[in-house]
């Protein structure tokens, strides 16, 4: 996905669901899925920005995402 979209940052793949459960974004509702979540992690390992949706349809707009990330630099 990173290569396809030419992203300048890595993405986490979590096929076993270990991270989504540790970060409390897993829900047993709706058949057991992750809430739509975005975490921007700084180079020092701290969280620069986080968004956790209430349900599968609750997602930030592209503008909200980019403004939050660029505003936090």
N, C-alpha and C positions, 0 to 999 in steps of 0.2 A: 504494500500500500504506500509506503514512504517513497519508493522509487516511482510508482505509477503517478502519484500526485506531486512529485518533486518537492517533498516537504524538507525543510531545513532542520528538522528535529526528529528524534526517534519516537515510535509509538510502541506501547506495551501490548503484547499479545498474551492473553491469559486463558488458554483453552481449558484448563482444569478448574478455573474459577477461584483459585487460591487468593489472589490479590483482592478481587471484588468482595470476598467474604471478610478478609482482614480489614478492609477499609470501610466496612459497613454499608456497602451499596447493593448487596444482595437482598432480594426480597423473596419470601416464600409465596407471596401473593401472585396471582396471575400465572401459576405453574412454575414458579421458581426462575426468575430472570434477574438480571442486573438492572438497577435504575440507570437511566442515561446519566453518565457522569463524566466530567472532564476535570483533570487535575493538571495544572501547569507547574512543573517541578523546576526549581532553580538549580543552577549548577552546584550549589552548596548542599543540595538535598532538601531544602525547605520548600514548602508549598507556596507558590507565588499567587495562585488563584485556584479556586475550587468551585465547581457547580455540580450539585446532585439534584436531579429532577425528582418530583414526587411520584411520577408514573412514566410509562413508556413514551407518552406524548409530550412530556414536559422537558423541553430542550431549549438551550439559549439560542438566540438568533446569531447569525454569523457576525453581525455588527457588535452584539454584546460580547461575544467571545473575543474577537480581535481587539476591541476597545479595552477590555479588561486586561488582556495580556500585554498589549502595548502600553497601556496606562500604568502598569506595574513595573516597568523597566526602570 
